[in-house]
Amino acid sequence: MASSPCRVLSVIPPMTQLNTPYPSTAYLTGFLRSRGIAAFQEDLALALVLHLLSPEGLKAVAAEVDALPAKKRSLAVQSFAAQKDRYLATIGPAIAFLQGRDSTLAHRIVGRHYLPEGPRFASLDVYVDDQGGDPLGWAFGALGLTDKAKHLATLYLNDLADVLRDAVDERFEFVRYAESLAGSQPTFDPLANALAAPPTLVDELLEQLTHEAITRHRPDVVLLSVPFPGSVYAAFRIAQAIKARHPHITTVLGGGFVNTELRELAEPRVFDHFDYVTLDSGERPLLALLEHLRGERGRQRLVRTFVRNDGQVQYINMMEADIAFAEVGTPTWDGLPLDRYLSLLDMLNPMHRLWSDGRWNKLTVAHGCYWKKCSFCDVSLDYISRYEGASAGVLADRIEQIVRETGQTGFHFVDEAAPPKALKALASELIARGTGISWWGNVRFEKTFTPDLAELLADSGCIAISGGLEVASDRLLSLMKKGVSVDQVARVTKAFTDAGILVHAYLMYGFPTQTVQDTVDALEYVRQLFANGCIQSGFFHRFACTVHSPVGKNPEEYGVTLAPLPPGDFAKNDVAFIDPTGVDHDALGAGLKKAIYNYMHGIGLEEDVRMWFPFKVPKTTVRRDRIERALRERG
């Protein structure tokens, strides 16, 4: 161990996002530098994908494919093997195009004779018009050549991701990489077995990239921030590589996954790879840890930190106030290759594409959630429960500093729910300063968002808003303690739409006591919201009960019984429950997802919602003009 550790490297492990850096390292690096600490950052998720999706990377993939017996080759692998030379010739230009470095290539891509096409291109068949014309013509008539090419190039990359999964590493995905090894996994055994197994081509490349980053930055401390279960395995692989060659480097694990799933960590084997595991906002625990490593603070004075002591896991938490949100400093993207991120276009819906298309500066308007009542949410955890804001002046200063640094004016406010008061003040400040940014973020659809406020937000640069409608049922919204009604959501979302702001609705199914009738009625509300121009995009996800949510803590209040958690000393988050309604929510979910996919493309909006289910469901009890009437009664 270096006697006075002062160089800190924060790493984004695979896989997070490919279009923009995950913001945790930017926040930590900006904060540490504001305290005079030499801090650096690397995005190994992007680096790994760019190396795999290069001529050299695909040659190595082709060698793995050649070694695969014919009977084990999936359709994606067969297609790749048959078109290998075309893939090798086009991968470099295709990546450059998606990075925005070669826009004129769009002309060749849309001709459909340049990029090799595999099974993923079958999805285009759903867009063929009745006249047998261009499959994408209707969707891109107004959007243009580049977007069409971007969608085709994204399908091309998705084909290659399937080849990597089927021929190289069965766990590989662009987002949920090896997710099952970590998510709500009570035992460390699956992860330990995967780490002990011979490395795949992907593992070897990640190890190489790790050592190159260590050589570049010569850190004393490496921070690995894991926001999702799909980035845990790679984070452990990175730490494993560091410990094997650089045992003196201190490795620290933190991030959203740790904060939700490892709060009761008792597995000593985690510390074969990580020296410390920290919980919740990282600023205060990191300052305490760096002081400890410099010999300025005893081990028992660490903050929210797990360590291994005599073979047992010990949690140390000396009570110290967190760094105020207004004092955490401005995030910095210095050191990240902002010109190498990939603008992908998975879905043609103009709102839905924001998550994968374009490089957004991610920023938080406030820490935590000002509402913190929703019964499905982890309201007991720090990232929700500790609400702190900053003045509009401080936020505007951060925005202007980030624009100066990155040269890019797009912002994604990543709050759980950005507070209306703070957004109003920030919008007024941005307009007064003439700060010409574009921004989008997540809100609660509450009545505070009047048409006037929606117009103000649009004037300040707001282009899109997402928010939780969850289950479109007043009974269930009340049970959820959501604090909104369906009629209110209709009026608020229409106010945003009328102001020229795109709206995405988070939707939920399978909530405790939700019946088949509730589900059909909720889908009818959603259909009407689309048909009346209230929302332009949505996503249905299955309700999951977590141990930190009000449902998980007081299941009897929601009419359900929790199943016992399996024994284990690793991850703990999702908990199974028994709902007396006995509804097959998985079967309903397939119909809901099919419906929402079509609604986002303007298809089937006049049809009876029962058409989306392959089995008999009851007729909706909702009047067909319910949302229209709610909008008329806005005043």
N, C-alpha and C positions, 0 to 999 in steps of 0.2 A: 504494500500500500504506500502510495506517495505520502510524504509527511504533511504536505499542505495542499490537498486537492483543490483545484480552482478551475479546472476546465470541465464543462458539463456538456454532454451531447444528448439531445433529445431526438428520439427516433419514432417515425410513423411506421409500424410494421405492416406487412401484407395481411389482409387486404382491407382497404378502406374505400377511397374514391379514386377514380382515375382522372376526373375533370378538374379537381381542385384539391389543395392540401387539406387534410383534416386539421382543425384549428388548434388542437391541444398543444402541439409543440410550438406553434407561433405564440400562443399566450405565455407558455413557460419560458421560452427564450426571451421574449420581450420583458417579462418580469425580472428574470435573473440579470439581464443586462442593466435594467434600471437600478439594480442593487450592486452594480460594479463587478458582477461575476462573468467570467469569460464563458459564454454560452453559444452553442451551435446547434444546428438541426439538420436532419436527413430524412427524406421520404423514401424508404426502402420498398414501399409498396409500388410506387411508380417505377423506381429503378428496376425492380424485378420484372414487371410486365414489359418494360421497354427492351430489356435484354432478351426475354423470351420471344417477344414479337419483333425480332430483327432477323436479317438473313442468317447470321451465325446461330442465333437461338433456334430458328426453324430447321436448320441443318441438323442440330442436335436432336430436335424433336423427330425429324424424319428418320434418324438412325434408330430411335426407340420404336418407331412405327414399323420399320423394316424387320426388327427383331420379334415383332408380335405375330403369333400364328394367325393365319387367315380366319380361322373360326372365332377368334377373339376380337376381331376388328368390327367396331360399330359402324353404322352408316357414315358418321362424321369422319371416322378414321379412313374408311374406304375411299370417301370422296377426296380427302386430303392426299392419300397415296396416289390416286389417279391424276391429281392436278398439282403434284408437288412442285414441279418446275415453275408453274404459274404463281404459286404462293411465294416461292423464293424471289421471283422477279418483282412481285407487286408489294410485298410487305413494307419495304422501306418507303416507297412513295405514298402508300396508304396511310402509314403512321404520320408522315410529314403533313399530309392533307388534314388529318384529324387534329394535328397540332396547330393548324392555321398557317402553315409555312409554304403551302403550295395550292392555293385556291383554284388555279386553272385546271387542276386535275379533275375537278368536278365534272367537266364536260365528258371526259372519257368514262368516268365511273357510271354516270347515268345512262350511258349507252348500253350497259349490261353486257359488254363483251370484254371488259378489261379485268375486273376482279373475278377470280374463280368463285363459283357459288356452290355451297354445300346445303345440308338439310335445313339450316336456319332460314334460308330464303323461301321456304315453303309458306312462311307466315304471310308473304306478300299476296298469296292467292286469295285471301279474304277481301282484298281491296279491288279485285277485278270488277270493272263496271259492266253493266248489262250489254253494252255495245262491244264488249271485247277489246276495249282500248287499253291505254297505259294503266297498269295496276295502281300506280301511285299518282296518276294525273289529277284525280279529284282532290287528293290531300295536299298536293304541292302546287296546285294552280296559282295560289296566292302567295305561297311561301318561297318558292324559287328553287333554282337549280342546286345551290349549295346544300340546302337542307335535305333534298332528295338524295344527293350523293353521300351526305353524312349518315343518313339512315342505312343506305346500302353498305357503306363501309363498316358501320356498327354490326350489321348482320355478319359480315365477313369476319370480324374479330370474334363474335360469339361462336361462329363455327370453329375457329381456332381454339377458343377456350374449351369447347367440347372435345377437341382432339387431345388437348393437354390432360383433361380429366380422364378420357377413355384409354389413352396410350401411355401416359407418363406418370400421373399422380391422381388417383381416384378421388382425392379430397379437393382437387383444384376447382376454384370458382373465382370470378373477378370480385365478388363481394363476400360471400359466405364460405370462405376458405376454411376447410376442416372444422366447421362450426360445431358438429356433433361431439367433438372431443372435449368441448368446454362448456357449452351452454346448458345451464342447470344440471351439470354433471356432478353427482354427489361424490364420486371417487376419482382420484387422480390417475387411476390405472390406465384408462385408454390413452391419456396424454403421455404418460410415462412409457407405455409400450410403443407409441408412435415415435417418440424421441429416441428410443433405444434401437429402433428398426434401421436397417441400412438406408442411407439417404437416397432420395429420388433425385432426378435431374434438377427439379425445382429446389429441393433442399440444398444441393451442392452449389447452385447459382446464388442462392440467398446467403450461404456461408461466405462465398467469395466476395459478394457485395458488402457484407458486414465487415470483413477484414480490410477491404479498401477504405471504408468509411472510418474505421479506427485509425488506419495509417494516415488519412487526411487530417483528422482533427486531434489525434493524440489525447483523448479524454481521460480524466481520472474517474469520472462518473458517467454512466450511461443510463438515461431514463427511457423506459419503454412504456408508451401510453397505449393501452388497449381499450378502445371504446366499445368493441363488439366481440361476441364469442368467435366470430370469424377472423379475428386478428390475434387470438391467443396462441394458437399453435406456432405460428411464425415468430411471435415474440419470444417464445421459449426456445425456438431453434436459434434465433439471433443470440440470446443470452448464453445458450449452450456453446455456440461457436466462440463467443468472447471469453468464457471461462476456460475453454480448452487451450486457447493460445495466449490470453492476457489475464491470468487469474488475479492480478493486482487491481484490475479495474472493478470498481464498485457498480453493481447492477441494481436498478430499482424498478419495480413494477407498479403501475398505477393506471388510472383511467376509468371510464364509465363502467366497463365490465367488472373491474375490481370493486368499485363503489357499490354495485348492486349485488353481485353474486359471491364475493369473497369476504363478506363482512364477518363471517364466523370461521375464517380459515384456521385449520388445525393440521394441515398436511405438511410434515417436515420436508418431504421431497421437493416441494416448490423451491426451497432454499438451497438446493443443489445448483440452481440456475440463477436465483435472485438473492441478493444479500438483504434487501429490504422490500417490503410491500406497503404502500401508503394508501390511505383512504381519503376520499372526498377532495375538496379543492387542494391542489398540490402546493400552493405557494408557502404556507406556513410549515407544513411537514418538511418541505425541501430546505428551507432556511435552517430549521433545527437540525436536519441531517447533515448539511454541509458544515455547520458549526461543530457537530459531533466528530465528523471526519477530520476536521482541523484541530481536534483536541480541545475545543473551547466549550464543550458541553458533554456531560456524561450521557451514557447510553440510556439511563432511566429517565432522561429528560427529553426524549424524542416525543414527537407529536403524531398521533394517529398512525402508528407504524408497527407492522408485524416484523418480528425477527425470529431467528432460531437460536434457542439458548439451551445448551446441553441436550440437543436432540429433540427438544420440544418447541412448539411454536408459542411465542409470547407476544401479547399485544401491549404496546406501551403508548400511553396517551397522557402526557403532561398537559394540563388544561392551559391553553394560551389562545388569545383572541385571534381569529382569522384576519388576514389582510383585508382591509375594506375594499369593496369592489371599485370604488373611485380611485384607489391607490395601487391597483395591480399593474398599472402601466399599459402601454399600447402594444398589442401583439405585433410581431415582426415576421415577415416572410423572407427575410434576408437569409441567403444560403439555399433556398429551395428553387429548383429550376422552373420558374413560372411559365417559361415559354415551351415547356415540354409536356405539359398536361394535355390530355386527350378530350376533345369536345365530342361526346357521343350522343347519339339520338336513337335511343331504344324505342321510344313511343312517339307517335306523330302528334299527340295532343300537345298544344302549345304550352299549357301550364305544367303538365307532367314532365316535360322535357327539362325543366329548370334544374332538376336534381342531378342530371348527368351531362348537361350541355352548358358550356361556358365556364370560365374560371371566376368564381365569386370569392371576394374577400369575406370571410366569415367573422362575424362580430356579435357580441352579446350586448343587448340594451340594458339588461339587469341580471343580477344573479338570483336564481330561484324563481318561484312562481308566486305572484301576488294573490292568487285564488286558493291554491293548495287544499282543495276540498274533494276533488274528483275521486270517487271510491275505487276506481280501477288503477289509479296512479300511485307511484311510490312516494306518497306525500310525507312519509316519515323520514325520508333520506335528505341529506344536506342539500343536494343539488336542486331539490324542490322546496324544502321547508325553510331554508334560510334566504329570505328575500331581502335584497339590497339593490338600490339603484345608484345612478350617478347623474349629475346635472346634465342638461342638454348641452351646455357649453363644453363639458369634459368629453361627452360622446362625439360632438361635432369636431373637437380638436383631434380625437383619435381617428375619426374618419378622414380628415384632411391629411393627417400624417401618413396614413396607410396609402392614400391615393398618391401622395408624393413619392412614397417608397416603391409601390408596385406599378404605378402608371395606369392602373385599372380602376374604373369607377363603379363596378358592380359589387353590391353588398348583399349578403344573405345573413339576416339577423336570426341567430340560431337559438333564441330563447325558447323555453318550454311554452310560454305564452307572454308575448311582449305586452307590457301594461299600456292601456290606452292613453293615460295621462302622460306617460313618458314619451310615447310616440307622437302625441300632439305637440309637446314641447320641443322634441327633436325636429319634427317637421317644420315648425315655425323657425327654429334656429337655422336649419339648412336653407330654407327659402331666404331668410334675412342675409345669410352669408353668400348666397348665390352658389352654393355647393352643388354642382350638377351631377349628382350620382343617380344610379338606378338601384332600387333595393326591393327585397321581398322578405317575408318572415311569417312567423306563426303567432296566431292570436286566439283568444276566446271570442266566439261570435256573440258578444254581449251588446246590449242596447246602447251603450256609450258610443259605439261606432255608428253615428248618425250619417246621413248623406253629406252634411257639411264637413264632418271630420274626414269622411272618405275622400271628398274632393281635396281637402288640405293635404292628406297623405299622398294623393296622386300628384299634386303640384310639387311636392317635395322629392318626387322620384319613385314612389311606390308603384311597382308594376304587377305585383302578385301577392296574394295572401293565402295562407293555409290555416285551417282550424279544425277542431274536433266537433263534428256533428254526432259522432259515435253511432248510437242506435236512434234512428229518427222516430222516436216514440216518446210522447210527453211522460207517460208512466215510467218508462225506463230512464229517461233523462233525469227525472226527479229522484229515482232510486240511486242514480249515479252521483247525485249532488252536483250536477253539471252547471246548474244555475242559469240554464237557458231553456227556451221552449222551441218547438219546431217552427211556429209562426215567427218568432223573434229571429231565428236563424235565417228564415226566408227573407225577412226585411233587411237584415244586416248584409247578407251576401248580395242581395240585389243592389243595395247602396254601393257596395264595392264595384260590382259589375258596371253599374251605370256611370261610375267615375272612371271607367276604363281599366280597372284592376282585375286581373284574372283571379279566380277563386278555386282552391282545392279543398275538398272535404275529407277528413279522416273518418272512416266508417268502421263500425264494429259489429260483429255478430257472435252469438253464443254467450251473451251476458247472463248471469244468474236469473232464473225464472223467465227467460225469454222464450216465448212459445212460437210455434210455426206461424200462427196468425200475426204475432208481433213482427216477425221477420218479413212476411209478405207485405204487411202494411208499411213497414219501414222502407222497403224497396219502392213501394208506390210513392211515398214522399220523395225519395231520391229521384225517381223518374220525373216527378213534377218539378223538382228544383232544377234539373237539367233543362226540361222543356220550357221553363219560364225564364231561362237565362240567369238563374241565381248562381249556379256553380258551373264550372267548365271541366272539372277534373275531380276524381275521387279514388279512394282505395279502401277496399274491405279487408280487414284483418280479423283473425279469430281472437276473441277475448282470452287472455291468459291471466290466471290468478297468481299474484306474486306474494311472497311472504311479507313484503314491506307495505302492501296496500291495505286500505280499510277492509276490503273484502277478505284478504288473507288474514287480517288480524281479528275481524269480527264477522265470521261467515254466517253466524246465525241471524244477523241483521238482514242478510240478503237471501235467506231461505235455502242455503246450501250447507253441505257438510264437507269439510276438508278430508282428503285422504292422507294417511300418515306419510311423512317424508321418508324416503329411503335413507338408511344409515349412510354416513359418509362425512368426510372432513375436508371436502374441497368446495365446489360451487353449490350455492343454494339460492334459488330464485323462484322459478315456477313451481306451483303446487297444484296437484290434481284435486278436483272437487266433484262431489256427487250432487247433481241437480235433479230434484224430484220430477221435473217436467219430462225428463227422459228424451228430449228432442235430439235427433241426429243432425247436429249442427254442421258436421263435415259435409254431409250430402247437400244441405242447403247452401253451404259456402261456395260450392262449385257453380251453382246457378247465380249467386250474387256476383261473383267475380266475372262471370261471362256477361252478365247484364251491364256491369259498370264499364267493362272494356268497350262494349258496343256503344253505350251512352256517350262515352268520351269521344267516339268517332261519329256521333250524330245518328247512330243507327238504332231503330226500334223504339224511338221515343213516344210513338203513338200507340204501341202495342200493349196488350194486357200483360202485366208483369208475370203472370203464371207461365208464359211461354218460355221463360228462361230455365224452368225446372223440368227435368226429365221424368218427373213423377207428379202425382196429383197433389196439389196444395189448395188451401181454401181461397176463395175470392177475397180480394181486399175489402176492408170495411171503410176505407178512406174515400171520400168524395173526390171525383176526378178534378174538381176545380178548387180543392182545399187551399193550395198554395197561391193560386191566382186570387182567391178571396182575401187571403192574409195580406197580399201585396196591396190590394185595393184599400184595405183598412189601415194602411201604414200610418196615416195621420192620426 
